[in-house]
């Protein structure tokens, strides 16, 4: 191999390595992390809302019959998906108010779910799952 070709290959390799070794990020299918056949209905107080990419997050404190409070982390699509559907975080969700959320439970058993629907404090229901429903068998 001529010396100039060897130098060119070496330079190209040295330039490519930093690009290939950047932070790895993988995205997952919703159904891989959440079980769409195991739903739970949670009623609780909204404590925090993160209207950011890649997924909107809602945090709710849910009390059981004995008054024990469990904090739940609920994930959804990205903010752009909600905006395209006419839903804005500031217009619909507020901390300190009580919401009912139906979620697909996390496969790892944690207090983490993927939003199916919300019942708002005024009684309106918002279906947020339609794009993730399983195909009919």
N, C-alpha and C positions, 0 to 999 in steps of 0.2 A: 504494500500500500504506500503510495507516495506520501511524503512528509506533510504536504499541505492538506491532503485528505484526512490524515490522522489528526492534525491540529483542528480541522473543521469539525470532525466527529467529537473530539474531546470538548471543544467549546459548546457544541450543541447539547451534549450530555450534561455539562455543568450548568447550562441555562435551564434545562428541562427538569433537573432534580428538584429545585425549590418549588416549582409549580406542582410537581407530582406529590411532594411531601407536605403540602398545605394541610390545614385541618380537615379531617374527614367528617363529613356529615351525611347521615343517611336518613331518609324519611321512611316511614312505615305505613302499612295499611292500617286503617282504623280498626278493622276486624282482627288484626294480629294482636293488638293490645287490649281491646275491649270485646266483651262477649255480647253481641246483639241479641242473644236469646236469654240473657239474664239481666232483666231490667229492675231498677229500684225506683221508688218514688220517695223523694226527700222534701220535707217542708222545713224551712229554716230561714234564718236571718242572713242576708247578704252582707259579708264583712269586707270583701275586697273584689275589685273587678280589674282585670288586666286586659285592656283592649289593644293588644299588640300582636305582631307576627311572631312565630308562625301560627299560633293558635290563641284564640281568645280564651281567657281563664276566668272562672268565677269561683269565689271561695264562700262557702256557707257554713254557718254553725247550726247543726241540727240536733234538737233535743229529743230524747226518747221518752217513753211513758213515765219513767222514774225521774226525769229531769236531767239525766246525764247528757252532756253536750259533746258531740263529735264534730270535728271540723272536716269538711269535704272539699276536695279540689275537683272542679269540673272543667273539662276541656271542650272546645268546639272548633269549628273551622276558623280560618283567618279572618281578620276584620274586613277585608275586601269582599269576601263572600257575603257577610252580613250587610254591608253597605249596598251591594248590588241587589239584595233582597229587600232593601228599604228599612233595615234595622240599624239604628245607631245606638251605641252603648250609652251615651249621655241622655238620649231620649227615652230609653226603655228601662235601663237598669240603674238602681241607686242603692248605695250601701245603707244599712239600717232598716231596710224594708224586708218584709217576709215574702218569699217566693216558694213555689212548689216546682221542683225539677224532677223530670223523669230522665234517668241516665242508664246507659249501658255500663255495666260494672266492669272494672278492670279485671283482667284475667289473673293478676297476682294477688287478689284479695284485699288490696289496700283501699282506703277511702278516696278513691279516684274513679271518676266516671266520665263518660263521653255523653254530652247533652243530646237528648232526644227531643224534649219539649220543656217549656217553662209555662207555668201559670203565673201571670203577673198579679201584683197586689190588687189591681182593679178587676180581676177575674178573666181577663183576656188570655187565650192560650196561643203560644207561638210554637209551631212545629219546626224544629231545626234538624231533623233526622232524615228527611225525605231523600236527600242525595246519597245516603249510606244504607238504605234498606237493601236486604238481600234479594236477589232475583227469585221469583217464584220457582218452586221445585217442580 
